[in-house]
Every structure is written in structure tokens, then in C-alpha cells.
Amino acid sequence: MSHFELPKTEHLKLRLEGAVLHLSLDRPEVRNAMSFAMVEELIAVFDALEDAAESDAPVRAVVLRGAGGHFCAGGDVKDMAKVRMTSPEEPGGPDDPLVAGNRLFGTMLSVVEAAPQAVIAVVEGAAMGGGFGLACVADVTLARADAKFRLPETSLGIPPAQIAPFIVRRIGLTQARRLAVTGGRLDGDQAKAIGLVHESYASAEALETGLAQTLADLRRCAPGAVAVTKDLMISALSENLEVLLDRGARDFARAIRGPEGVEGTMAFVEKREPKWARTDA
């Protein structure tokens, strides 16, 4: 086991409470619009969390939310405008900095989705563009009923290039197409109805109660088993089924013979909580 350290961040607030990392996007003056710097910080934090699962103080869950009453208003338009002022020989070619800048958003969504920890998105206020994407890659997404989800890119003359695949994977092709061609606008209840979010709450108090219950539910699940299960489920989108089932059988055998499998089955037989579920653990 090893110790891990979270990176220093300027645009994110990080607060570690036991095994839960509370991560807040922290640019409230622009409704937490994501600058390139913020995106790089998010990638750095989730890269560090890959090691945190195996550390001597493991992080088991990440609560992702925005400061100042809004989740995230998408990408920072001013950042994009600065890069657009450059004049590459071939727009969209390998030397175009907008290509690398846009691709960075896809990398961020991929590392958040693939985190070995459970990721819970708590959505209040605006969730647009990249914020919409973050809501799609969380394992559990909770929202206020009056949250405002929007996919505005096509109304701005651009495609939601890095977000689109994750939206399709979350809510299916037909709903994703409808949102893309209409500049999709949804509140929290509508987002729940199409499967974008899992629960919608009428008040801030109810939202916090729902978050507490979700964290309590997660505490009962073994962290190693959660990490392996997430990887298998995400791999199901791209891997050959027979190859994936073979890998799943190997993962199962290692798990049931490992410390979590032994503890979990013993706890069941002895009619007690497993060690990872205890609040004093």
C-alpha cells in the first residue's frame, strides 16, 4: 500500500472527508465554465485517483459538483476565442491548436468515466455543454428538479464533438439526436425521464438527503469489486462479448479468492456487516 497526494488546483476545490473526495468546479463568476486550465486540473485529479484506490487511505467515492449554485456552463468561450485567433496552415489539421484543445475535453470525460471510484454528480443550476457531458459520465447523477440541462453547441454553429459519444452511451441514439438538433433544453425531471440523471429533487434539502443516502449505499459495496465491475461494464460497449466474458470469469475468480471476497462471504455467513461497510472502518 502507498500514500497518494492530490495535485494542487486553482480552479477546483478539493475536500477529502474520510474515503469521499468532494470536488467542486470553482469558477462561480462564470458559472463554472471550464477553461483549458480547469480541464487539465480535472484530468490531473482523476489520474491521481487511479493510485488512490490502492493507497493506505483509499478514496472510495468522488462527489462532483459546482460552486455558487451552478454545476457547469460548458467550455469557456473566451478560452476558445483566444485559440481561434491562431492561423494554422490547415484548419482542423494536426498543427491546429483547437484540435488538441477540443480533444482535451474528451480525455477529461474518459478519465472521469473510467475512475475506479464511484463518481456522483450533483447538478444544480446550469449544466451545459461540457457540464452536460460530466453528468453523462458519472456513475450516479442527482439533480435539482429546477436544474437547467442544455446542449447548445449546434445553436452556436459548432458540434458537441467530444460530448456526443458519451451522450449516446448514456441515453441512446434517438434521444441524443433529438437533443443535438434542437439545442436540447431539459429540467431535472425531464432529464430523469430520459435516463440522463437518476434522481431529481424538489429542494436543496432533499438533494442533500439523497446524496447522503447514495453515499451510505455505496459504503456497503466493496471498493475493489466496484472498480472491477465498472471496468467490465464500460468495456461492454467496445469489446467482443466472448472475450469480455472470459475476462469477467478471471476477474471473478481473483475476486472471490481475494481479501474482499473472503471478507464478504464470511460476513454474510456470520450475519454481520463487512469491514468496508462499517462507519468506523
Residue, then its C-alpha position, 0 to 999 in steps of 0.5 A: m500500500s502507498h500514500f497518494e497526494l492530490p495535485k494542487t488546483e486553482h480552479l477546483k476545490l478539493r475536500l477529502e472527508g474520510a474515503v469521499l473526495h468532494l470536488s467542486l468546479d470553482r469558477p462561480e463568476v462564470r458559472n463554472a465554465m471550464s477553461f483549458a486550465m480547469v480541464e487539465e486540473l480535472i484530468a490531473v485529479f482523476d489520474a491521481l485517483e487511479d493510485a488512490a484506490e490502492s493507497d493506505a487511505p483509499v478514496r472510495a467515492v468522488v462527489l462532483r459538483g459546482a460552486g455558487g449554485h451552478f454545476c457547469a456552463g460548458g467550455d469557456v468561450k473566451d478560452m476558445a476565442k483566444v485559440r481561434m485567433t491562431s492561423p494554422e496552415e490547415p484548419g482542423g489539421p494536426d498543427d491546429p491548436l483547437v484540435a488538441g484543445n477540443r480533444l482535451f475535453g474528451t480525455m477529461l470525460s474518459v478519465v472521469e468515466a473510467a475512475p475506479q471510484a464511484v463518481i456522483a454528480v450533483v447538478e444544480g443550476a446550469a449544466m451545459g455543454g461540457g457540464f452536460g457531458l460530466a453528468c453523462v459520465a458519472d456513475v450516479t447523477l442527482a439533480r435539482a428538479d429546477a436544474k437547467f440541462r442544455l446542449p447548445e453547441t449546434s445553436l452556436g454553429i459548432p458540434p458537441a464533438q467530444i460530448a456526443p459519444f458519451i451522450v449516446r452511451r448514456i441515453g441512446l441514439t434517438q434521444a441524443r439526436r433529438l437533443a443535438v438538433t434542437g439545442g436540447r433544453l431539459d429540467g431535472d425531471q425531464a432529464k430523469a425521464i430520459g435516463l440522463v440523471h437518476e434522481s431529481y429533487a424538489s429542494a436543496e434539502a432533499l438533494e442533500t438527503g439523497l446524496a447522503q443516502t447514495l453515499a451510505d449505499l455505496r459504503r456497503c459495496a466493496p471498493g475493489a469489486v466496484a472498480v472491477t465491475k465498472d471496468l467490465m461494464i464500460s468495456a461492454l460497449s467496445e469489446n467482443l462479448e466472448v472475450l469480455l466474458d472470459r475476462g469477467a470469469r478471471d476477474f471473478a475468480r481473483a475476486i472471490r479468492g481475494p481479501e474482499g471476497v473472503e471478507g464478504t462471504m464470511a460476513f454474510v455467513e456470520k450475519r454481520e456487516p463487512k469491514w468496508a461497510r462499517t462507519d468506523a472502518 
